[in-house]
């Protein structure tokens, strides 16, 4: 169903093609963007693969039931041709770091089949919005003579910080602390935690392609909102000399319970069981623990988390991924842990938006992935942060130091990447102390108040405020560019 306040386009129907990077943290918000565009009366096609369509079938069914027909351009990802096993169509399925480049190479081979498909469409697309990790879409947009926007999945705080560090601090030791240069706030970092996604040996070609695709784009789209990151959005826009539209948090498109349940993958537990469990708990008493779809932990770290949660004497919902359920972990859980504690353990995928939006949830122990961070912000839930890799370290800085709605589990660490067999980084005492600090006392109350205020700003931004306005300005700009190209 189109929003009754949607834009009017006369006799034509705009058609936007969205090209996500095939990772859960990128595809989920891209589907959210598709919904936002469709509510504005725009026809949307999303590029995907058979395996990824199967993963998001529940989201698609919910959208279709609401009258939002998501069209998919289903292409075959050439896994075997780049040394990946068949079916390895999503980034979290890549078995090792050594194969990350193979996955990116396979994705780039979609350029020709996608171009062939779009050439056959009549009328041609009005605009392409492609993930920053798919720089090969630049040639497609150029050949079709349609505008192209780059969609960024991380925070603008991260993008600006890494850009400035790359520009001014290239020779700094990986673990030397320094203030981020030319930055709106005083933030101290180490280079190991403030590098861009592809600022690593072996990824130089992809890094340059991503930078070139951004510099030649017709604009940038962010899953953020101005009331959260205004200073960083303005600085990034000025640095790149390109228009930046902040159109999020897109997780707020999931307003109905069914949407919140199906956002992401399929789960193993009935949502009513989870809801009834949460209903029985006091307001803001539960700590929710989840570290996303990619991070994986050693058995010792999981056991320390469990013992710390038990020592905190707080009710908790703890998500443990299936591949983390090693024999030592399964044994620990089976030896009376669930019976002794006030906890609910979910194995596999969990309906995170549904859980965070429940009044009984008072804190979120998170890896600080940007989707999880925005979901917590949108729900007004303070965070207990434990960053693991990539943009998570800088998102943690934003949450704890700038927004002041979080507590760091391990402050001032310098690791650049936490491998899943890492040992001794956290203890049960760290967990117990951080949970108590997050949930109890006067500072916790102030933190909760700030989180609730941000949640209200997020909702207003999406309904009638800055994000709603930026979405419409972005659509209008795309159509103006498309008209100019067709007249040329």
C-alpha positions in Angstrom: 0.0 0.0 0.0 1.4 3.3 -1.1 1.7 6.1 1.6 -1.2 8.5 1.1 1.4 11.3 1.4 3.6 9.8 -1.3 5.1 12.0 -4.0 3.3 12.4 -7.4 5.2 11.6 -10.6 2.6 12.5 -13.2 2.1 9.8 -15.9 5.4 8.0 -15.3 6.3 5.4 -12.8 9.9 5.8 -11.5 11.9 2.5 -11.3 14.9 2.2 -9.0 17.2 -0.8 -9.2 18.9 -1.7 -5.9 22.2 -3.7 -5.8 23.1 -4.9 -2.3 26.2 -6.5 -1.1 25.3 -10.1 -0.3 25.7 -10.0 3.5 22.9 -10.0 6.1 24.0 -6.6 7.5 23.8 -5.1 4.0 20.8 -6.8 2.5 18.4 -6.3 5.5 18.7 -2.4 5.3 18.6 -2.5 1.5 15.2 -4.3 1.7 14.2 -1.6 4.2 15.2 1.1 1.7 13.2 -0.7 -1.0 10.1 -0.5 1.2 10.6 3.2 1.8 10.9 3.8 -1.9 7.8 1.8 -2.7 5.8 3.7 0.0 6.7 6.8 -2.1 5.2 5.2 -5.2 8.5 4.1 -6.8 8.8 0.7 -8.5 11.8 -1.2 -7.1 13.8 -4.1 -8.3 16.4 -5.7 -6.0 19.3 -7.7 -7.4 19.7 -11.1 -5.6 20.6 -14.8 -6.0 18.6 -17.9 -5.4 20.1 -18.6 -2.0 19.6 -15.1 -0.8 16.0 -15.0 -2.0 15.3 -18.1 0.1 16.9 -16.4 3.2 14.7 -13.3 2.9 11.5 -15.1 1.8 9.6 -14.2 5.0 10.4 -10.5 4.6 9.2 -10.6 1.0 6.0 -12.4 1.9 5.2 -9.8 4.5 5.9 -6.9 2.2 3.7 -8.5 -0.6 0.9 -9.0 1.9 1.1 -5.3 2.7 0.7 -4.4 -1.0 4.4 -3.6 -1.5 5.5 -5.8 -4.4 9.2 -6.3 -4.2 10.6 -7.3 -7.6 13.7 -9.4 -7.7 16.3 -9.7 -10.4 17.6 -13.2 -9.7 21.1 -13.9 -10.9 23.4 -16.8 -10.5 26.5 -16.1 -8.4 29.4 -17.9 -10.1 30.8 -19.5 -6.9 32.8 -22.4 -8.4 34.4 -20.1 -11.0 36.1 -18.1 -8.2 37.0 -21.0 -5.9 34.0 -21.0 -3.6 31.7 -23.9 -2.9 28.3 -23.9 -4.6 25.7 -22.1 -2.4 28.2 -19.8 -0.8 26.1 -16.8 -1.8 26.2 -14.7 1.4 29.2 -13.2 3.1 28.6 -15.0 6.4 28.8 -18.3 4.6 32.4 -17.6 3.4 34.4 -20.2 5.4 37.7 -18.2 5.9 39.2 -14.7 5.7 41.4 -16.0 2.9 38.4 -16.4 0.6 36.9 -12.9 1.2 38.5 -11.7 -2.1 37.1 -14.6 -3.9 33.6 -13.6 -2.8 34.1 -10.1 -4.0 35.4 -11.3 -7.3 32.4 -13.5 -7.8 30.1 -10.6 -7.0 31.8 -8.5 -9.7 31.1 -11.2 -12.3 27.4 -10.2 -12.0 28.2 -7.0 -14.0 27.6 -8.4 -17.5 24.4 -10.5 -16.7 22.9 -7.6 -14.9 23.7 -5.1 -17.7 22.2 -7.6 -20.2 19.0 -7.9 -18.1 18.6 -4.1 -17.6 19.2 -3.4 -21.3 16.1 -5.5 -22.1 13.9 -3.5 -19.8 11.5 -1.0 -21.2 11.4 1.6 -19.9 14.9 1.5 -18.6 15.6 2.1 -14.9 15.3 5.7 -13.5 18.2 5.2 -11.1 20.6 2.6 -9.7 21.4 2.6 -5.9 24.3 0.2 -5.3 26.1 -0.8 -2.2 29.5 0.8 -1.8 31.0 -2.8 -1.9 29.7 -3.2 -5.5 31.8 -0.7 -7.4 31.3 -2.6 -10.7 27.8 -1.0 -11.0 29.5 2.2 -12.1 30.0 0.8 -15.6 26.4 -0.4 -15.8 25.0 3.1 -14.9 27.3 4.7 -17.4 26.4 2.4 -20.3 22.6 2.8 -19.5 23.0 6.6 -19.0 21.1 6.5 -15.7 22.1 8.2 -12.4 23.8 6.1 -9.7 23.8 6.6 -6.0 26.2 4.8 -3.6 24.5 3.3 -0.6 26.7 3.2 2.6 25.8 0.6 5.2 28.1 1.8 8.0 27.8 4.9 10.1 28.9 8.3 8.8 31.0 8.6 11.9 33.0 5.6 10.7 33.2 6.8 7.1 34.5 10.3 8.0 36.9 9.0 10.6 38.5 6.4 8.3 38.7 8.9 5.5 40.5 11.4 7.6 42.9 8.8 9.1 43.7 7.5 5.7 44.4 11.1 4.5 46.5 12.3 7.4 47.9 9.4 9.4 49.1 6.9 6.8 52.5 6.3 8.5 51.3 5.9 12.1 52.0 2.7 14.0 49.0 0.4 14.1 48.7 0.6 17.9 49.8 4.2 18.6 47.0 6.4 20.0 46.2 9.7 18.3 43.3 12.2 17.9 41.4 11.9 14.6 42.5 14.9 12.5 40.0 17.4 11.1 37.1 15.8 13.0 34.0 17.5 14.5 34.6 15.9 18.0 37.8 15.0 19.9 38.1 11.3 19.5 41.2 9.2 20.2 41.8 6.0 18.2 44.5 3.6 17.1 45.0 2.9 13.4 44.3 -0.8 13.8 40.7 0.1 14.7 40.2 3.1 12.4 41.0 1.6 9.0 38.5 1.4 6.1 37.1 -2.0 5.1 39.7 -2.5 2.4 42.7 -0.7 3.9 44.5 -4.1 4.2 47.2 -5.9 2.2 45.8 -7.7 -0.8 42.7 -5.5 -1.1 44.4 -2.5 -2.8 42.6 -2.9 -6.1 39.2 -3.3 -4.6 39.9 -0.3 -2.3 40.7 1.9 -5.2 37.7 0.7 -7.2 35.4 1.5 -4.2 36.9 5.0 -3.8 36.5 5.7 -7.6 32.9 4.5 -7.6 32.1 6.8 -4.7 33.9 9.8 -6.2 32.0 9.4 -9.5 28.6 8.7 -7.9 25.7 11.2 -8.3 25.1 11.2 -4.5 25.4 9.1 -1.4 22.6 7.4 0.6 23.1 6.7 4.4 21.1 4.5 6.8 21.3 7.1 9.5 19.5 10.3 10.6 20.7 13.8 11.0 19.7 14.1 14.7 22.1 11.2 15.4 25.1 12.2 13.1 24.5 15.8 11.8 28.1 17.0 12.4 29.6 13.9 10.7 27.1 13.9 7.7 27.9 17.6 7.1 31.6 17.1 7.3 31.5 14.0 5.0 29.4 15.9 2.5 31.8 18.8 2.5 34.9 16.5 2.2 33.5 14.6 -0.8 31.7 17.6 -2.3 28.7 15.4 -2.9 25.1 15.4 -1.7 24.5 13.0 1.2 21.0 11.9 2.0 20.4 10.3 5.4 17.2 8.3 5.1 17.2 6.0 8.2 16.9 4.3 10.5 15.3 1.9 7.9 14.6 -0.6 10.7 11.7 1.7 11.6 9.9 0.5 8.4 9.2 -2.7 10.5 6.2 -1.4 12.4 4.1 -4.5 12.7 4.9 -7.5 14.9 5.2 -9.8 11.9 7.7 -7.4 10.2 9.8 -7.4 13.3 9.8 -11.2 13.5 10.7 -11.7 9.9 13.4 -9.1 9.6 16.5 -11.2 8.8 16.5 -15.0 8.8 14.2 -17.7 9.9 14.3 -18.6 13.6 13.9 -21.8 15.6 11.6 -20.5 18.4 8.0 -19.3 18.2 7.8 -15.6 18.7 4.9 -15.9 21.1 7.1 -18.0 23.4 9.7 -15.2 23.5 7.1 -12.5 23.9 5.4 -14.3 26.8 8.8 -14.8 28.5 9.5 -11.1 28.2 6.0 -10.1 29.3 6.7 -11.8 32.6 9.7 -9.6 33.4 9.8 -6.2 35.0 10.3 -3.1 32.8 13.9 -2.4 31.7 15.2 -5.4 33.7 16.4 -7.8 30.9 19.8 -7.7 29.2 19.7 -8.9 25.6 22.9 -10.5 24.3 23.7 -10.9 20.6 26.8 -10.4 18.5 25.4 -10.5 15.0 25.6 -12.9 12.1 29.4 -13.0 11.5 31.2 -12.7 14.8 32.1 -16.1 16.4 33.5 -16.8 19.8 35.8 -19.4 21.5 34.1 -21.7 23.9 36.0 -20.1 26.8 34.6 -16.6 25.9 31.1 -17.9 25.7 31.4 -19.7 29.1 32.8 -16.5 30.6 29.8 -14.5 29.2 27.4 -17.1 30.7 29.0 -17.0 34.1 29.1 -13.2 34.1 25.4 -13.1 33.2 24.7 -15.5 36.0 26.7 -13.5 38.5 24.8 -10.3 37.6 21.6 -11.9 38.8 19.7 -10.2 35.9 17.3 -11.9 33.6 18.7 -12.2 30.1 18.0 -13.3 26.5 21.2 -14.7 25.0 21.6 -15.6 21.3 24.2 -18.3 20.6 24.9 -19.0 16.9 24.7 -22.6 15.8 28.4 -22.8 14.8 29.4 -21.6 18.2 27.6 -24.5 19.9 30.8 -26.5 20.4 30.8 -29.5 22.7 32.3 -27.5 25.7 29.5 -24.9 25.3 26.7 -27.5 25.0 28.1 -29.3 28.1 28.2 -26.0 30.0 24.7 -25.1 29.1 23.4 -28.6 29.9 24.9 -28.8 33.4 22.2 -26.8 35.0 23.0 -23.3 33.7 19.6 -22.6 32.2 17.9 -23.9 35.3 20.1 -21.9 37.7 19.7 -18.6 35.9 16.9 -16.3 34.9 17.9 -16.6 31.3 16.4 -17.5 27.9 18.9 -19.0 25.5 18.1 -18.7 21.7 20.0 -20.9 19.4 20.5 -19.6 15.9 18.6 -16.5 14.6 16.5 -14.3 16.9 13.9 -11.7 16.2 16.1 -8.8 17.4 13.8 -5.9 16.5 10.9 -7.6 18.3 13.1 -8.2 21.4 14.6 -4.8 21.6 11.2 -3.1 21.3 9.8 -4.9 24.3 9.5 -2.8 27.4 11.2 -5.3 29.7 14.5 -5.0 27.8 16.8 -2.6 29.6 20.1 -3.2 27.9 21.7 -4.7 24.8 25.2 -6.4 24.9 26.2 -6.0 21.3 29.2 -6.1 18.8 28.2 -2.6 17.6 27.4 -3.6 14.0 25.6 -0.6 12.5 22.3 -2.3 12.0 22.2 -3.5 15.6 23.3 -0.1 16.9 20.5 1.6 14.9 18.0 -1.0 16.1 18.9 -0.3 19.7 18.8 3.5 19.2 15.4 3.2 17.5 14.1 1.2 20.5 15.7 3.5 23.1 17.8 0.7 24.6 21.2 1.5 26.1 24.1 -0.7 24.9 26.9 -2.7 26.5 29.5 -2.7 23.7 32.1 -5.3 22.7 33.4 -4.5 19.3 35.0 -7.3 17.3 36.2 -6.0 13.9 35.7 -3.6 10.9 33.5 -0.6 11.7 32.4 -1.9 15.1 35.3 -0.2 17.0 34.3 3.3 15.8 30.6 2.6 16.2 31.5 1.8 19.8 33.2 5.2 20.2 30.1 6.9 18.8 27.8 5.1 21.2 29.9 5.4 24.4 31.8 8.7 24.0 29.7 10.9 21.7 26.1 9.8 22.3 26.7 8.5 25.8 24.2 5.8 25.6 26.5 2.9 26.2 29.1 1.2 28.4 32.2 -0.5 27.0 32.8 -4.1 28.1 36.5 -3.6 27.6 37.5 0.0 27.2 40.7 1.1 25.4 41.5 -2.2 23.8 43.8 -2.1 20.7 43.1 -5.3 18.8 42.1 -4.8 15.2 40.3 -8.0 14.6 39.0 -10.6 17.1 39.4 -14.1 15.7 36.9 -16.8 16.9 39.6 -18.7 18.8 40.8 -15.7 20.7 41.3 -16.4 24.4 41.4 -14.3 27.6 40.0 -11.1 26.2 37.1 -10.9 28.7 36.3 -12.5 32.1 33.1 -13.2 33.9 34.0 -10.3 36.3 34.1 -7.9 33.3 30.7 -9.1 32.2 29.1 -8.9 35.7 30.6 -5.4 36.3 29.5 -4.0 32.9 25.9 -5.4 33.1 25.5 -3.9 36.6 26.9 -0.5 35.5 24.6 -0.5 32.4 21.4 -1.3 34.3 21.7 0.1 37.8 22.3 3.5 39.4 21.9 7.2 38.7 24.2 7.2 35.6 22.2 4.2 34.2 19.0 6.3 34.5 20.6 9.2 32.7 21.9 6.9 30.0 18.4 5.4 29.6 16.9 8.9 29.4 19.3 9.9 26.6 18.5 6.7 24.7 14.8 7.2 24.9 15.2 10.8 23.6 17.2 9.6 20.6 14.5 7.0 19.9 11.8 9.7 19.8 14.0 11.7 17.4 14.5 8.7 15.2 10.8 8.1 14.9 10.0 11.7 14.1 12.8 11.8 11.6 11.3 8.9 9.7 7.7 10.0 9.9 7.8 13.7 8.9 11.3 14.9 9.7 14.8 15.0 8.2 15.0 11.4 6.9 11.5 11.6 5.3 12.5 14.9 3.6 15.9 13.5 2.5 14.2 10.5 1.0 12.0 12.7 -1.1 14.8 15.0 -2.1 16.9 12.0 -3.2 14.1 10.6 -5.4 13.4 14.1 -6.9 17.2 14.5 -7.6 17.4 11.1 -9.3 14.5 11.9 -11.6 15.9 15.3 -12.5 19.2 13.6 -13.4 17.4 10.9 -15.4 15.5 13.6 -17.4 18.7 15.5 -18.1 20.3 12.2 -19.4 17.4 11.4 -21.6 17.4 14.9 -23.1 21.1 14.9 -23.8 
